[in-house]
Amino acid sequence: MTGSRVPGSAGMDNALDDGESGLLGEGQPPGPVGAQAIPLDAASGTKPAAAGIELNLVGNYEKPQSWTAEKELALIRKDSWFPHSADFLAVAGKGSVIVASPEDLLLKIVSAPGSISRLNFFSHGVFGKIAMSGQVDPEGKSCSLDSGWTQVGGVGPMIADPYAKIWGDHGENSRNKVTMGTRSFSLDDVRAKFAPGAEIWLYICHGAADGRLLQNIANAFQVTVRSFTKIIVYCAPDKFPQSRAHKVNVLKTTKPSDSCPGAESDFHKLTSDGSAVPKKP
């Protein structure tokens, strides 16, 4: 699916008069599976009700080849910088993996080593599109949204593009098999990987701005979807690039670095803001 290049200044996506930015970090190296044990609930200190594994996936955004550590640091200091896959992996933590495309995201779900109670996805996006892949401008002025989910028109329990053409606008062909590499699976197979009470969390700029798109996704997977209307900010450590342990926060002002005091080292502690109403199937 062809995407448009998203303009931005100060590391921000201006599609909705504010945008996406981040200050770099790396954290723990990713593992081979893409899944990890369920964390404690941030508010109560208890495990969530859904039993199963947590799957952490990130969008495919390569770091520009011209980015030396010095140039990247300079862009970070100017608040003119967009995160790439290494940064998403850093936030997602150990066990997180990159998805190559929307279809690959489905493959990662059906290949998960157990029932999924929570899926966290980190990437770029604007109103009307959640990106799976794209490119970061070397000068930190924009990022592209090359593939991903867009709204499906009409009324009813729609499935998010591009699967409408494969499995039907209303998921009515959900038993039909599609093939990725050597693996064949159906929409029913994808849905069956989620545990009762499971949730999908989208850590994406303007992720909750398009309620209809979120409802498409909730209906497609038959899972509750949660996201943020506020921008996710990546806060670099003082000793970057020697250290890439970092924290994250939601944007507090128009300047991303102003949001770093009080940022969290654990993304689970960022709860969706009041205007981000959970979408249930």
N, C-alpha and C positions, 0 to 999 in steps of 0.2 A: 504494500500500500504506500503510495507516494505521500510524503509529508512536506510541510512548508517550513522554511527557515524562520525561526522565532527571533525577532530583534530584542535587544535588551541593552541597558546601560547600568553601570555599577554592578555588574553580575546579575542583573535582574531581568526577568521576562515581563515586558510591558503590555502583554496582551490584555490584561485586565487592570491597567493603571498601576499595578505593582507586579512583582514577579518572583522568579526563582533565582536563588543565589546560594552560595555555600562557601564556607571556609574550610580548607582541606584537612583531612585526617585519614588515618588508615586503620588503627586499632589492630585486632587480632587477625592473623592470616586466615583466609577461608579454608574450609575443609572440603573433602571430596564428595560429600553426600548432599549438602544443601539443607539439611534438617538438624534440629537440635532439640534438647529436652525443653519442656514447657517451663517458662520462667514464672516466678511468683508474681501475682497480681500487684500492680504498683500501689493501689489504694489500700487493699486489705492485707497484703502479705500472704495470701493464700493462693493456691493454684486455681486456675479457671475451671469452670464446670465441665467443659468439653474435654474428653480424654483422648489423647493422641499426641502426635509429634507436631512441632512447629517447623514450617518450611519458609526459608528466607531466600527470596529471589530478587535479582537486580537487573536493571536495563543495560543494554549493550551500547556503551559510549566509550570509545577508545580515547585515551589521553592524546592530545595533539603531539605529533612527533617533535615539534619545535620547542616544546615545553621542557626546558631545563628546570632544575629545582629553583634556581635564582629567578627565572622568568615567572614561574608559577607563584612564587612567594610575592613578587612585585604585584601581580594581578590580585592576589588575595588582599594585600594591603590597600589596594585601590578600590576594593569591593567591586572588581570587574572580573568576575571569574565564575565559571559554571562547573559543577562537579562532573566527574567521569566515573566509569565503572569501578575503578579502584576505591574511589571515595564512597560509593554506594556499598561496596563490599565491606569497607571499614565500618560503616554505620551498622550494617546488618550483622556483622560479627562472624565468629567462627562457624563454619559449615555453610555459609551463604554461597550462592553460585549465580553466574550470569546466564540470562536467557538470550538466545540469538534472535528470536522472532516471536510473534504471538503464538504460532503453532508450537514452538519449542517450550513456551511456558506451559502449555497443556501437557506436553510430553513429560516435563519435570514433575507435574502433579501426579500423573498416572504412574510414574516411576518411583515415587516417594516410598521409602521403606516402612510404610505403616499408614494408619489412618491419620488424616491431617485435622488438627483442632484449630490451628491458626496459620494463615498464610500472610506473610508480610512482603510487600513489593515496593521497591525503591526505584524511582526513575524520574524523568522529566514529563511535563504535560501542561496543557492549557485547557481552557474551556472547550469541550467537544472532542478532546483527544487525550488519551493516556498512552505515552510512547513506550515501546519495547526496545527501540533502537534509534540511533541518530548520531550526529557528529557535533563536537564542541568546536566553536570558532577559536583558532589559535590566539586571537587578540582579545578574547573574552567578551565579545560583543553580542553573541547569540549562540543558540544551539538549535539543531534541526530535530524534527519529529518524523522520522522516516517510516516507521511501522508501528502499529499499535491498535488500540480499540477506539472506535468512534461511535457516536449515537446511531441507533437504529430507529428509523421513523415508524409511525403507526401507533396502534394501541394494543396493549396486551403484554403477556410475558415474553418479551423479545430476547433474543440472544445477541450478544455483542458482536459486531463485525470483527473479522471477516468471515466468521463461521456461519452467518445467516445463509450464505450460498451453499454451504456444505450440509448443514444440519437443519435448515428450514428457519424461516423468520420467527416462528414460535417454538422452535425446538422440536417440531413434530416428527422430524427424522432423526431423533436423538440416538436411535439404535444403529444407524448407518456407520460403518467403520471408515476411518481415515487413516492414512499411513504416514508416519514420520520415521525415516530411516528403515529399520527392521521391525519397528513396533506399529501395530495396528490397534486402534482403540476408538471408542464412540464417546459421544457426549455423556451418555449414561455412565460409562466407565469413569469419566472425569468426575462427575458428580458423586459417584460412589466412594471416591477417595476421601471425602470430607466427613468427619465425625458429626454426630448430632450436636447441634449448638455451636458448630464451627463458625469462624469469622475470617473475612479477608480484610486486612488493613492496607491502605494505599498511602504510602509516604511520598506524596507527589505534590509539586507546586500546583495550587488551585485544584487539588484533587477532588474536593467536595463542591466545587463551584457549579458543576453540571450534574444536578440531581437526577436527570433523566438517564444520563450515561451510567451513573452508579446503579440506578435501578435496572438497567439492561444487564449489567454485570451480575448483580444479585440474582436476577431471574435466570441468567445463563447457568450459573454454578449452583443455584438453589442454596445460597449461603448469604448470611448477613454481611454487608459491606460497610466499612467505616473509613473515613478519610479526614482531611484537614482543609478548611478554607484558607487558613493562613499558610505562609511559606515556610518550608523547612530550611533552617540555616545550619551550615556545617562550620564548626568553630575550630580553627587550627590551634595546636599547642604552641606555647611560646618558643619552643626549641625546634620548630619545623625548619628544615626537613629531617633533622636528625631524629626527631620524635614525630610520630604521626598518630599517637593516641589523641583522641579528640572527643568533643561533646557536640550535641545537637540541641536545637531549640526551634520554636516557631518565631517568625519575624515579629519583633516588638515595635520597630520604627521603620522608616524608609531605608535606613542604613543597616545592612546585615550585621556588621560587627557590633552594633549597639545591642544586639540580642544575645551576645555570647556570655555576659555575666549572668550566672544562674542557669546556664545550659546544662543538659543532662548527659551523663556518660552512657546511659541505658535508654535506647529509643522507646522501650516499652512504657517509660514514665511520661512520655508525651501523650496525653489523652486528647482526643479530638475535641475541638472547640464547640461551644454550645450551638452554633449555627450549622454544624456538620451533623445532621440528623442521620442516624444509621438507616441504611436501606435494607429492608427485609424482602425476601422473595415472595 
